[in-house]
Amino acid sequence: MNSLEQVPILDVDRISVFYGQFQAVKEVTFDVKPGEIFGLLGPNGAGKTSTLSAIEGLIKPATGKISVAGYDNVSQSLYARANMGVQLQATSFQPELTIADILRLFAGIYGVRLSKEEVQQKLEEIKLEDAAEKKFGQLSGGQQQRVSLLISTIHNPVLVLLDEPTTGLDPQSRRQLWERIEAIREQGHGVLLTTHSMEEAEAVCDRIAIIDHGRIIAIDTPDRLIELHRNDPEVISASRKGKITLEDVFIGLTGRAVRS
């Protein structure tokens, strides 16, 4: 059976999120299947962060349900979080700790025991085999992101949430992180990725949802989204290269105005 036909690892069903009287998320629905990289795209203030916060269990939706690996993330929150790994855009690990110390510390939090040999093996997986005794603050931005992604998956979660993981990275570091993310998918995990890079979304995502003003306004594969909207007047007018791209579709659907 194709992985995209399997039972979802993440199921977001008509959730709404309010901050006082303001509704940030409006009956959002989507799912992430095993072995799928799913992109959640939107302008600033579109509702991405609020949706992610609800999935992580940091805020409770006013309506709707979210399940992770079949566990309700409100009534069975401990089980849902145990099946989830999260990498934020900015890392906040103690800069004076060595990489080996950080790995063992967070592995212990998740109840995972790592021997010295296992620590070394995991560092080899992310091409940092010589960095065990380096302090986190001594690593480059790309190296720090690789360590952060390793820690978010150290307990082998079925769902991995990545919030703009390649922001600020050079092309080589970005490609290395893409390869790592794709390796996670190949292991059968589900990945939910937010990004402002249309190149990144088109390169690594199997499906994409575009959210704007709190609502999902389009959801499909990158190629299919381009094909469906290539003749839309707003998309055509957004095109600067003659060939319709995912960025053209995104601008055409969400508008040209800069969001604060």
C-alpha positions, 0 to 999 in steps of 0.5 A, spaced: 500 500 500 502 506 498 504 510 504 500 516 502 494 511 503 495 509 510 492 512 516 495 519 518 500 520 523 497 527 524 490 528 523 488 535 524 480 536 524 477 542 523 481 546 529 479 553 531 484 557 535 482 564 539 486 569 542 480 573 546 476 575 540 481 574 535 480 568 531 487 566 529 485 559 526 479 557 522 476 550 522 483 548 519 483 541 517 489 537 514 493 530 515 500 527 515 501 520 512 507 515 514 513 517 509 510 524 507 513 531 508 508 535 508 509 543 508 505 548 511 506 555 508 503 562 509 504 569 510 506 572 516 500 572 521 496 567 517 496 562 522 501 557 521 504 558 528 498 558 532 496 551 528 503 549 530 502 551 537 496 547 537 499 541 534 505 541 539 499 542 545 502 549 547 495 551 546 488 548 546 484 549 540 477 552 541 474 547 537 476 541 533 481 535 534 488 533 533 491 526 534 498 524 533 499 516 532 492 515 534 492 519 541 488 525 542 493 531 544 488 534 549 486 527 553 492 523 551 497 529 551 503 525 554 502 519 549 501 524 543 507 528 545 511 522 546 510 520 539 512 527 537 519 531 535 520 538 535 525 542 532 524 550 532 527 555 528 532 558 533 536 553 538 537 554 545 541 549 547 547 551 553 552 554 548 558 551 554 556 544 553 559 539 549 555 536 543 556 529 547 553 532 553 547 535 550 545 528 546 546 524 553 542 530 556 536 530 552 536 522 550 535 522 558 529 526 558 526 522 553 528 515 557 533 513 552 540 511 554 546 512 549 553 509 550 559 513 548 559 508 542 552 510 540 553 517 541 559 517 536 554 513 531 549 518 531 554 524 530 557 520 524 550 520 521 549 527 521 557 528 519 559 531 525 563 525 528 569 529 530 564 534 534 563 530 540 567 534 545 566 541 541 561 546 545 555 547 542 557 555 541 563 553 537 558 550 531 556 553 525 549 555 524 548 549 519 552 544 524 547 547 530 541 545 526 543 538 524 544 537 532 538 540 533 534 536 528 538 529 531 535 531 538 528 532 536 528 525 533 533 522 538 527 518 541 525 516 534 518 519 534 513 518 528 511 525 527 517 530 526 515 538 526 520 543 523 519 550 524 523 554 518 529 549 519 533 552 514 532 559 515 539 563 515 543 557 512 548 557 506 546 553 500 551 547 502 548 547 509 541 547 507 542 541 502 545 537 507 539 538 512 534 537 506 538 530 505 537 529 513 529 530 513 528 526 507 532 520 510 527 521 516 521 520 511 525 514 508 524 511 515 517 512 515 516 518 519 511 523 518 514 530 517 510 537 518 515 543 515 513 550 515 518 554 511 518 561 507 522 558 502 518 556 496 524 553 493 525 548 499 517 547 499 517 545 492 524 541 493 522 537 499 515 537 500 510 531 498 504 535 499 503 543 501 497 546 504 497 554 504 494 558 509 492 565 509 487 569 514 487 563 518 484 558 513 487 553 508 486 556 501 489 550 497 492 543 499 495 538 494 502 536 491 507 542 489 506 540 481 499 539 482 498 546 485 502 549 479 498 546 474 491 547 477 493 555 478 497 556 472 492 560 468 489 564 474 490 571 472 493 573 479 498 568 478 500 570 471 501 577 473 505 574 479 510 571 474 516 574 473 520 569 469 515 567 464 514 560 467 509 559 473 512 557 479 510 555 486 512 562 488 507 565 483 502 561 485 503 563 493 503 570 491 497 569 486 493 566 492 495 570 498 496 577 495 502 581 494 502 585 500 507 585 505 505 582 512 508 585 518 
